[in-house]
Amino acid sequence: MGANLSKALSKLFGSKEMRILMLGLDAAGKTTILYKLKLNQSVTTIPTVGFNVESVVYKNVKFNVWDVGGQDKI
């Protein structure tokens, strides 16, 4: 019984986790948007080789954001 109550309360008040994949052309601003969301400030970036993964928490929701480089070779 206690386990069921715990599950119900965590669904109501617990945090949720979402995954976001950012895709787009090279030099489109994907990394800039990612770090604006995470740090709430603009940062100077270089072209992404491969990918960046960051976690951003907003209103009790944890977003795992994958920023994939826009170049033809990752």
C-alpha positions in Angstrom: 0.0 0.0 0.0 2.8 2.4 0.9 4.5 1.7 -2.4 1.4 2.6 -4.4 1.0 5.9 -2.4 4.7 6.7 -3.1 4.3 6.1 -6.8 1.1 8.2 -7.0 2.8 11.1 -5.2 5.9 10.9 -7.3 3.7 11.1 -10.5 1.9 14.2 -9.1 4.8 16.0 -7.6 8.0 14.4 -8.9 10.1 15.7 -11.7 9.7 14.6 -15.3 12.5 13.8 -17.7 12.3 14.7 -21.4 14.8 14.2 -24.3 15.3 16.7 -27.0 17.4 16.2 -30.2 18.5 19.4 -31.9 19.1 19.0 -35.6 19.7 21.6 -38.3 22.1 23.1 -40.8 25.6 24.0 -39.9 26.0 27.5 -38.3 22.2 27.7 -37.6 22.5 28.4 -33.9 21.8 25.1 -32.3 24.6 25.2 -29.8 23.9 28.9 -29.1 20.3 28.1 -28.2 21.4 25.1 -26.0 23.8 27.2 -23.9 21.3 30.1 -23.7 18.8 27.7 -22.2 21.4 26.2 -19.9 23.3 29.2 -18.7 20.8 32.0 -19.5 23.6 34.0 -21.3 25.1 34.2 -24.7 28.4 32.4 -25.2 30.9 32.4 -28.0 30.9 29.0 -29.7 32.9 27.1 -32.3 31.5 24.7 -34.8 30.3 21.5 -33.1 32.2 18.3 -34.1 30.2 15.3 -33.0 27.6 16.4 -30.5 27.0 18.1 -27.2 24.8 16.7 -24.4 23.5 19.0 -21.6 20.8 18.8 -19.0 18.5 21.7 -18.4 16.0 21.9 -15.6 12.9 24.1 -16.1 9.7 24.0 -13.9 10.3 20.6 -12.4 11.1 19.1 -15.8 14.6 17.9 -16.7 15.5 18.2 -20.4 18.4 16.1 -21.7 19.3 18.1 -24.9 21.4 16.5 -27.6 22.9 19.1 -30.0 24.2 17.3 -33.1 26.7 19.1 -35.4 25.3 20.2 -38.7 28.3 19.3 -40.8 28.0 16.5 -43.3 30.4 14.3 -41.2 29.8 13.9 -37.5 
